[in-house]
Amino acid sequence: MPRRQCPFCGTSVSETATQCHHCREALQPVPKTVGPGFEGGRQQIRRGLISMLLAAITHYFAGGYPPVEVPVRFVPIITDWLSPFLFLAGLGLVILGLYRRYTA
């Protein structure tokens, strides 16, 4: 069971205690903390959308679609596997963020 220290006398008391058993002072309830980076799914949605945008831009330029010639030749694995995988990973992050946002 988690314990905390009484701010008045320093005795170790239970985290759910409302009164110190040693000095009988009233204790403030411990605020519930949420894990780091949890903003109701907004961060996952943002990361997912950015990775989907990056995948679309990468696929556009690596696939040879722009009207100007790109001076670099890309390996076909980029357009065949990596950019679709990055897009689907971003889509998964967006779905996870939406799920976290509406279940929080």
Beta strands, then each sheet from edge to edge (+ up, - down):
strand 1: 3-5
strand 2: 12-14
sheet 1: 1+ 2-
end
